[in-house]
């Protein structure tokens, strides 16, 4: 079985997307960090192209009309959660690797 695919979209300029992406990768998920996208159209187009199991939205307010445009998609609003809490939300529970720093941080 292939790992779950997560697309992370930043709705604000300053988010914890990079540490979160590393934690999710270390927990065995396939992560696509697309960076800052500010319009519904860009997010919908990216979601269609990447075909994720989960779309994680970090930071600012969700663009108007996004929920209607992504009917059936598994969208998780992470807001301003810490990377650790956001990783727990996306992984679906605690992972033995979430408390361990990424290889890059060691």
C-alpha positions in Angstrom: 0.0 0.0 0.0 1.4 3.4 -0.9 1.6 6.1 1.7 -1.1 8.6 2.1 -0.5 11.7 0.0 -0.9 15.1 1.7 -0.8 18.5 0.0 0.1 21.4 2.3 -1.1 24.9 1.2 -0.1 28.0 3.1 -2.8 30.7 3.3 -0.5 33.1 5.1 3.1 34.1 4.6 4.4 32.9 7.9 3.4 29.3 8.8 5.0 26.2 10.2 4.7 24.3 6.9 8.3 23.2 6.6 8.6 21.6 10.0 5.2 20.1 9.6 6.1 18.6 6.2 9.2 17.1 7.7 7.2 15.5 10.6 4.7 14.1 8.2 7.4 12.7 5.9 9.1 11.1 8.9 5.7 9.5 9.9 5.5 7.9 6.5 3.3 10.2 4.5 4.0 11.5 1.0 4.0 15.3 1.3 3.7 17.9 -1.4 4.3 21.4 0.0 3.0 23.8 -2.6 3.7 27.0 -0.6 1.6 30.1 -0.5 -1.6 30.0 -2.6 -4.0 32.9 -2.1 -7.0 32.2 -4.4 -9.6 29.5 -4.5 -8.8 28.9 -8.2 -5.1 28.2 -7.5 -5.9 25.9 -4.6 -8.6 24.0 -6.6 -6.3 23.6 -9.7 -3.4 22.4 -7.5 -5.7 19.9 -5.7 -6.9 18.5 -9.0 -3.3 18.2 -10.3 -1.8 16.6 -7.2 -4.8 14.4 -6.3 -4.1 14.2 -2.6 -5.8 12.0 0.1 -5.7 15.0 2.4 -5.5 18.8 1.7 -4.0 20.6 4.7 -4.6 24.4 4.9 -2.3 26.4 7.1 -2.5 29.9 8.3 -5.0 32.6 7.3 -8.7 32.5 6.5 -9.9 30.0 4.0 -10.8 31.7 0.7 -14.4 32.1 0.0 -16.1 29.4 -2.0 -13.3 26.8 -1.5 -15.5 24.3 0.4 -18.0 24.3 -2.4 -15.3 24.0 -5.1 -13.7 21.0 -3.4 -16.8 18.9 -2.7 -15.7 15.4 -1.7 -12.1 16.3 -0.9 -10.7 15.6 2.5 -9.8 19.2 3.6 -8.2 19.8 7.0 -8.0 23.3 8.3 -4.9 23.5 10.4 -5.0 27.2 11.2 -2.3 28.3 13.5 -1.7 24.9 15.1 1.8 24.0 16.2 3.6 21.6 13.8 3.3 18.8 16.4 -0.5 19.3 16.9 -1.1 19.6 13.1 0.9 16.5 12.4 -1.2 14.6 15.0 -4.3 15.8 13.3 -3.2 14.7 9.8 -1.6 11.4 10.8 -4.7 10.4 12.8 -3.0 10.0 16.2 0.4 9.9 17.7 3.2 8.5 15.7 6.4 7.2 17.2 8.3 9.4 14.8 6.5 12.7 15.5 8.6 13.3 18.7 11.9 12.6 16.9 13.5 15.4 14.9 14.0 15.0 11.2 17.3 13.8 9.9 17.9 17.3 8.6 17.5 18.8 12.1 20.0 16.4 13.8 
